[in-house]
Amino acid sequence: DGAAGAASLRRSVVRGEGRVSEAVDDPATVSDSVPPSSLVVSVLDLEDLLDLVNLRSLNPSLAKNFPVALDQFISRMLDWLCAMTHPDGQIDFFNDAAIGVALDPASLTSYALGLGFKPTRRTFAACTLLGDSGYARLQVGDAVVILDVGRVGPDMCPGHCHADTLSFELSLFGQRCLVNAGVSQYGSGPTRDDQRSTASHNTVVVDGKNSSDVWGGFRIGRRARVHGIQLEDRVQSVALSAWHDGYKNLPGRPIHRRRWRLSAGLLEVVDEVDDDVLRKRRRVWQCGKPQLSTFVHDDGSDANRPK
């Protein structure tokens, strides 16, 4: 209440503004930095920001406590969310992501529209590059490819990153065909280690190793870096290529190159591992329809989410 309450609100908003400003102005942090989602900052943060706008609309006298750019931040976050949403209306499974833990994209968008935000875009070019966040969306006809050609995650909060560099997900005719593993546990253990591993994502595993050194539940050491991103947008097809150095610690310093080409009726994925050493290479395709997850905490309890 009163001046003390207003001052406390302002301090909280300023702290939140700093984090959101960093995430939105430097889209490399616009990723899966907070579980369990792969939306801008996170769906939980986006919902919180919408709650602040709702509070402001109910009490206009609080407006002076909110940053002028708050609405711009939210609009950009909603636009990013739309591009990262599959045709089935649900989020992708990059990094710590699970369906059924936070509000779904349609509910968030409906909430935003009710607060006066403009509808987000629903049509996309053949290739939509999402800035320094490192994600891209390819779309030709009824085929949608969402792919990762960026950093494993934000340097300010890397604990929710996966070793998923150059992985991708595919939807056809509104249904998911290829998906990453996502996550079902918030804690440490063999299941979480497996879900964060390169082998749980649609990319290439070299010598059975992870492309980034994920360990200890929320730890990450050596990190893959992406280079050489090239886009070819032609009349009848779109192609995107890149390479990463996540395996340079191995003998021969191998690098993984990947090229996606999407055209009507065809997705072509070409992988090359450049080195002079004979080694095991495995391409991972994870097929299936994502399900709602029971999100397990450190103490073994779950979030009572439906399967």
Disulfide bonds with the S-S distance in Angstrom:
none
